[in-house]
Amino acid sequence: MGEDTMSEGSSPRNVYPFSPGRAFLWPTRIIAVLFVLIAFGYGYAWYIGHFQKAWLVLVVAVWLLLAVQQSAVLYLLSRARLVTSPEGLEFFAPGYSISTTWDNIEKIEVRQPFSQKVLYLRQEPALHNISPLSWLWLRPWTNRKLLPLHLFHRSWQGELGQDFRRYAPHLFST
């Protein structure tokens, strides 16, 4: 649910936290658990002596690192939020934020196979680096004209969807 935040002399702003819904969270949790289980399976095989030990230690380490990486991605995504106001919208992610006007939004598209909503922009949005480590997330090949609305799935069903209809009606005209 969006929170109204308004300081004196400014326009109303609604803040929408990360709320992707079950379709996004369960597969990522399952992948992280599978990485851990595979690592333990290889560790057990090493313990009972079925594989070369040096090779197996490397494989276990890689699988555990993948599990840690997947868990870190889930944690960092949970820090994302979307802010709407009459001027435009802002997407805050760990290490950076992106802001754009409502006129810069070209379309909303539903991507298959998971029915994920994605926002397409006409021009690259204003990018604000918050962290010196933002290069970890913002690589040169990152498409900055795409914003992942599926991260805010639950909010989209309510107030966030209403904000888009109010501030960007051109996205819904047929």
DRENDO-1510 file (C-alpha; in Angstrom, 1 decimal, always signed):
<recs>
REC; n; res; u; v; w
REC; 1; MET; +0.0; +0.0; +0.0 .
REC; 2; GLY; +1.3; +3.4; -0.8 .
REC; 3; GLU; +2.1; +5.9; +1.9 .
REC; 4; ASP; +1.3; +9.5; +1.4 .
REC; 5; THR; +4.4; +11.6; +2.1 .
REC; 6; MET; +4.0; +15.3; +1.8 .
REC; 7; SER; +6.2; +18.2; +3.0 .
REC; 8; GLU; +5.0; +21.8; +3.0 .
REC; 9; GLY; +5.0; +23.3; -0.5 .
REC; 10; SER; +5.4; +20.0; -2.3 .
REC; 11; SER; +3.0; +17.7; -4.2 .
REC; 12; PRO; +1.7; +14.4; -2.7 .
REC; 13; ARG; +4.0; +11.4; -3.1 .
REC; 14; ASN; +3.1; +7.8; -2.7 .
REC; 15; VAL; +5.7; +5.3; -1.7 .
REC; 16; TYR; +5.3; +1.6; -2.8 .
REC; 17; PRO; +7.6; -1.0; -1.3 .
REC; 18; PHE; +8.8; -4.2; -2.9 .
REC; 19; SER; +5.8; -6.6; -3.2 .
REC; 20; PRO; +6.4; -9.0; -6.0 .
REC; 21; GLY; +3.8; -11.7; -5.1 .
REC; 22; ARG; +4.2; -15.4; -4.9 .
REC; 23; ALA; +5.0; -15.9; -8.6 .
REC; 24; PHE; +8.4; -14.2; -8.2 .
REC; 25; LEU; +9.4; -15.1; -4.6 .
REC; 26; TRP; +8.9; -18.9; -4.6 .
REC; 27; PRO; +11.1; -19.7; -7.6 .
REC; 28; THR; +14.0; -17.6; -6.3 .
REC; 29; ARG; +13.7; -19.2; -2.8 .
REC; 30; ILE; +13.6; -22.7; -4.3 .
REC; 31; ILE; +16.7; -22.0; -6.4 .
REC; 32; ALA; +18.6; -20.8; -3.3 .
REC; 33; VAL; +17.6; -23.9; -1.4 .
REC; 34; LEU; +18.5; -26.2; -4.3 .
REC; 35; PHE; +22.0; -24.6; -4.5 .
REC; 36; VAL; +22.5; -25.4; -0.8 .
REC; 37; LEU; +21.2; -28.9; -1.2 .
REC; 38; ILE; +23.4; -29.6; -4.1 .
REC; 39; ALA; +26.4; -28.3; -2.2 .
REC; 40; PHE; +25.6; -30.5; +0.7 .
REC; 41; GLY; +25.1; -33.5; -1.6 .
REC; 42; TYR; +28.5; -33.0; -3.1 .
REC; 43; GLY; +30.0; -32.5; +0.4 .
REC; 44; TYR; +28.5; -35.8; +1.5 .
REC; 45; ALA; +29.9; -37.5; -1.6 .
REC; 46; TRP; +33.3; -36.1; -0.8 .
REC; 47; TYR; +32.9; -37.2; +2.8 .
REC; 48; ILE; +32.2; -40.9; +1.8 .
REC; 49; GLY; +35.0; -40.7; -0.7 .
REC; 50; HIS; +33.3; -41.1; -4.1 .
REC; 51; PHE; +34.9; -38.1; -5.8 .
REC; 52; GLN; +38.3; -36.5; -6.0 .
REC; 53; LYS; +38.5; -34.3; -3.0 .
REC; 54; ALA; +40.1; -31.2; -4.5 .
REC; 55; TRP; +37.5; -31.1; -7.4 .
REC; 56; LEU; +34.6; -31.6; -5.1 .
REC; 57; VAL; +35.6; -28.9; -2.7 .
REC; 58; LEU; +35.7; -26.5; -5.6 .
REC; 59; VAL; +32.2; -27.6; -6.7 .
REC; 60; VAL; +30.8; -27.3; -3.2 .
REC; 61; ALA; +32.2; -23.8; -2.8 .
REC; 62; VAL; +30.7; -22.7; -6.1 .
REC; 63; TRP; +27.3; -24.0; -5.2 .
REC; 64; LEU; +27.4; -22.3; -1.8 .
REC; 65; LEU; +28.5; -19.0; -3.4 .
REC; 66; LEU; +25.5; -19.3; -5.8 .
REC; 67; ALA; +23.2; -19.8; -2.9 .
REC; 68; VAL; +24.7; -16.8; -1.1 .
REC; 69; GLN; +24.4; -14.7; -4.2 .
REC; 70; GLN; +20.8; -15.7; -4.8 .
REC; 71; SER; +19.9; -14.8; -1.1 .
REC; 72; ALA; +21.8; -11.5; -1.5 .
REC; 73; VAL; +19.8; -10.6; -4.6 .
REC; 74; LEU; +16.5; -11.3; -2.7 .
REC; 75; TYR; +17.6; -9.2; +0.2 .
REC; 76; LEU; +18.7; -6.3; -2.1 .
REC; 77; LEU; +15.5; -6.4; -4.1 .
REC; 78; SER; +13.5; -6.2; -0.9 .
REC; 79; ARG; +15.0; -2.8; -0.4 .
REC; 80; ALA; +13.6; -1.5; -3.7 .
REC; 81; ARG; +10.7; +1.0; -3.8 .
REC; 82; LEU; +8.7; +3.0; -6.2 .
REC; 83; VAL; +7.6; +6.6; -5.5 .
REC; 84; THR; +4.9; +8.3; -7.6 .
REC; 85; SER; +3.9; +12.0; -7.6 .
REC; 86; PRO; +2.2; +14.3; -10.1 .
REC; 87; GLU; +5.6; +15.2; -11.5 .
REC; 88; GLY; +6.6; +11.6; -12.3 .
REC; 89; LEU; +8.0; +8.5; -10.7 .
REC; 90; GLU; +11.2; +7.4; -9.0 .
REC; 91; PHE; +12.5; +3.9; -8.7 .
REC; 92; PHE; +14.9; +3.4; -5.7 .
REC; 93; ALA; +17.1; +0.4; -5.7 .
REC; 94; PRO; +20.2; -0.4; -3.6 .
REC; 95; GLY; +23.0; +1.9; -4.8 .
REC; 96; TYR; +21.1; +4.1; -7.2 .
REC; 97; SER; +17.8; +5.7; -8.1 .
REC; 98; ILE; +16.0; +6.5; -11.4 .
REC; 99; SER; +13.5; +9.3; -11.9 .
REC; 100; THR; +11.4; +10.1; -15.0 .
REC; 101; THR; +8.3; +12.1; -15.9 .
REC; 102; TRP; +5.0; +10.6; -16.8 .
REC; 103; ASP; +5.3; +11.8; -20.4 .
REC; 104; ASN; +8.5; +9.8; -20.8 .
REC; 105; ILE; +6.7; +6.5; -20.2 .
REC; 106; GLU; +6.0; +4.9; -23.6 .
REC; 107; LYS; +4.0; +1.8; -22.6 .
REC; 108; ILE; +3.4; -1.0; -20.1 .
REC; 109; GLU; +4.0; -4.5; -21.4 .
REC; 110; VAL; +3.3; -7.9; -19.9 .
REC; 111; ARG; +6.2; -10.2; -20.5 .
REC; 112; GLN; +5.6; -14.0; -20.8 .
REC; 113; PRO; +6.0; -16.7; -19.5 .
REC; 114; PHE; +5.5; -15.3; -15.9 .
REC; 115; SER; +3.1; -12.4; -16.8 .
REC; 116; GLN; +5.6; -9.8; -15.5 .
REC; 117; LYS; +4.7; -6.1; -16.1 .
REC; 118; VAL; +7.5; -4.0; -17.5 .
REC; 119; LEU; +7.5; -0.2; -18.0 .
REC; 120; TYR; +9.2; +1.0; -21.2 .
REC; 121; LEU; +10.5; +4.6; -21.4 .
REC; 122; ARG; +11.0; +6.7; -24.5 .
REC; 123; GLN; +14.3; +8.2; -23.3 .
REC; 124; GLU; +16.8; +7.2; -20.6 .
REC; 125; PRO; +15.7; +8.4; -17.2 .
REC; 126; ALA; +17.7; +10.6; -14.9 .
REC; 127; LEU; +20.1; +8.4; -13.0 .
REC; 128; HIS; +21.2; +9.2; -9.4 .
REC; 129; ASN; +24.1; +7.3; -8.0 .
REC; 130; ILE; +23.7; +6.9; -4.3 .
REC; 131; SER; +26.5; +4.5; -3.7 .
REC; 132; PRO; +30.1; +4.2; -5.0 .
REC; 133; LEU; +29.4; +0.5; -5.6 .
REC; 134; SER; +26.5; +1.2; -8.0 .
REC; 135; TRP; +28.7; -0.1; -10.8 .
REC; 136; LEU; +27.9; -3.6; -9.5 .
REC; 137; TRP; +24.2; -3.1; -10.5 .
REC; 138; LEU; +24.5; -0.6; -13.3 .
REC; 139; ARG; +26.6; -2.1; -16.0 .
REC; 140; PRO; +27.0; -0.5; -19.4 .
REC; 141; TRP; +24.8; -3.2; -21.1 .
REC; 142; THR; +21.9; -2.6; -18.6 .
REC; 143; ASN; +18.8; -1.4; -20.4 .
REC; 144; ARG; +17.9; +1.7; -18.4 .
REC; 145; LYS; +14.7; +2.3; -20.5 .
REC; 146; LEU; +13.0; -0.7; -18.7 .
REC; 147; LEU; +11.6; -0.5; -15.2 .
REC; 148; PRO; +10.4; -3.8; -13.5 .
REC; 149; LEU; +6.8; -3.2; -12.3 .
REC; 150; HIS; +6.5; -6.9; -11.4 .
REC; 151; LEU; +8.5; -6.1; -8.3 .
REC; 152; PHE; +5.5; -4.1; -7.1 .
REC; 153; HIS; +2.8; -6.6; -8.2 .
REC; 154; ARG; +0.6; -6.4; -5.0 .
REC; 155; SER; +0.7; -2.6; -5.1 .
REC; 156; TRP; -0.2; -2.6; -8.8 .
REC; 157; GLN; -3.6; -4.2; -8.0 .
REC; 158; GLY; -4.5; -1.2; -5.8 .
REC; 159; GLU; -3.2; +2.3; -5.4 .
REC; 160; LEU; -0.2; +2.0; -7.7 .
REC; 161; GLY; -2.5; +1.1; -10.6 .
REC; 162; GLN; -4.7; +4.0; -9.7 .
REC; 163; ASP; -1.8; +6.4; -9.7 .
REC; 164; PHE; -0.8; +5.3; -13.2 .
REC; 165; ARG; -4.4; +5.8; -14.4 .
REC; 166; ARG; -4.5; +9.2; -12.9 .
REC; 167; TYR; -1.1; +10.6; -13.9 .
REC; 168; ALA; -0.5; +8.6; -17.2 .
REC; 169; PRO; -3.8; +8.0; -18.9 .
REC; 170; HIS; -2.1; +7.8; -22.3 .
REC; 171; LEU; -0.9; +4.3; -21.2 .
REC; 172; PHE; -4.5; +3.0; -21.0 .
REC; 173; SER; -6.1; +4.6; -24.0 .
REC; 174; THR; -6.9; +2.2; -26.8 .
</recs>
